Amino acid sequence: MPACEITISNKLGLHARAAAKFVSLAGRFSCQIRLGRNEDPAKCVDGKSIMSVMLLAAGKGTRLWLHCNGQDQEKAQEALTALVDNLFDEGE
């Protein structure tokens, strides 16, 4: 599946709580999920690893690439994109 670009729009960026929500949701899918600042999935981190996602240090306005590859990749990409677009359910 082609990668999609997502923008971190919530006030605090991809902080600990937001990263935990992302990783928790990513863990529900069997496909491989990679996240990073580069369109090349080999240069991205494991989207199911809290430490890897935290190390992205993605503040508000950061553009990231989401790569989902595997059996349920469409559902994973839709759900994770919705979480980011919904400001990690934090309201701001």
C-alpha positions in Angstrom: 0.0 0.0 0.0 1.3 3.5 -0.8 2.5 5.5 2.1 0.4 8.4 3.3 1.6 11.7 4.8 0.1 12.7 8.1 0.6 16.0 10.0 0.8 16.1 13.7 -1.7 18.8 14.6 -2.4 18.5 18.3 -1.0 21.1 20.6 1.5 18.9 22.4 2.6 16.9 19.4 3.4 13.2 19.5 4.1 13.3 23.3 4.0 10.2 25.6 0.2 9.9 25.9 -0.4 10.4 22.1 2.4 8.0 21.2 0.9 5.4 23.6 -2.5 5.8 21.9 -0.9 5.4 18.5 1.1 2.3 19.4 -1.9 0.7 21.2 -4.1 1.2 18.1 -1.3 0.0 15.8 -0.9 -3.2 17.9 -4.4 -4.2 17.0 -3.5 -4.8 13.4 -1.5 -7.7 12.0 0.2 -5.7 9.3 3.6 -4.1 9.5 3.3 -0.4 10.5 6.2 2.0 10.0 6.3 5.7 10.8 8.9 8.3 10.0 10.0 11.6 8.5 11.0 9.9 5.3 8.9 8.4 2.5 11.3 5.4 2.4 9.9 2.7 4.8 13.4 1.4 5.4 14.3 4.7 7.1 11.2 4.7 9.3 10.6 3.3 12.8 8.4 0.5 14.0 5.0 2.0 14.6 4.2 -0.6 17.2 7.2 0.3 19.4 6.5 3.1 22.0 10.2 3.9 22.3 10.7 4.2 18.5 7.6 6.4 18.1 8.7 8.6 21.0 12.2 9.1 19.5 10.6 10.7 16.4 10.2 13.8 18.6 7.3 15.0 16.4 6.0 18.3 17.6 3.0 20.2 16.4 3.2 20.7 12.6 5.5 17.8 12.0 4.8 15.8 8.8 5.3 12.1 9.0 4.9 9.2 6.6 2.7 6.3 7.6 3.5 3.0 5.9 1.2 0.0 6.4 2.0 -3.3 4.7 0.1 -6.6 5.2 -3.2 -8.3 5.5 -5.3 -5.5 7.1 -3.2 -2.5 5.9 -6.2 -0.5 4.6 -8.0 -0.7 8.0 -4.8 0.1 9.9 -4.1 3.2 7.7 -7.6 4.5 8.0 -7.7 4.0 11.8 -4.3 5.5 12.5 -4.9 8.5 10.2 -8.3 9.1 11.9 -6.6 9.0 15.3 -4.0 11.6 14.2 -6.6 13.8 12.4 -8.8 13.6 15.6 -5.9 15.1 17.6 -5.4 11.8 19.5 -8.8 12.4 21.1 -7.3 15.2 23.2 -9.5 18.0 21.9 -6.7 20.4 21.0 
